[in-house]
């Protein structure tokens, strides 16, 4: 993994091959096993670094699918003023190592929060993943928009 520190010299386009990406995600998930809140926080940070500001949630979801080229899919399947349902199919962040998808969940919540006025918060709802189920890497996530109460 030491070669990753010199990625700019190896690959001037600053891309990472999929095999190396999977190794990084696998190592992270193993090191942080059962640290769901930390994985969500990493997802939130990942959201900020990947899409600092200026994009709407639809653009973020579209670009996420384009940036990570694999057989996964993230899509908005339902939307109202108070709720957005996002479907994640074959999540790459948990597919390889059999852990819950807390990283991508944190990413999606924060990505949506960044596109909303500051008085709106995003609450996430969804069933707890059974990591013994081979299909735990596909799930729907309800993102509920609510006013922050002072």
C-alpha positions, 0 to 999 in steps of 0.5 A: 500500500506504500505506492498509494502515497505516491499516486500523483507520480504514478498516475498524473490523472489522480485516479486509483485502480479498482483493486487498490480502491477495494483494498483500502475500503476493506482495510478501513472496514476491518480496522473499524469493525463495529465502529458504525458511528466512526464509519458514518463520520468518515462518510460525512467527511468523504462527502465534503471532500468529494463534493464540497459545495455547489451541487444539488443532490441529484447531481451528487448521486449521478456523479457518484455512480460515474466516479466509482465505476463498478456494478453498483448503483445509487439512485433516487427512487422517490421524492416528496417535500419531506422525504427522499428514498435512495436505493443503493444496489450492490454497495461497493463499500460493504460488498467485499467485507460483509459489514454494514454500509454505514460509510455510504449512509453517512455520505448520503445524509451529509451530501443531502444536508449540504444542499439544504438550508441550514434550518433543515436537518436530515434524518435517516431511516432504514432497516438494520442490515443483516450482514449474514444476508448475502444481499445486505449490500442492497438497501433502500434508505429513507432520508427525512427532511425536518425543521431544526427545533430551537 
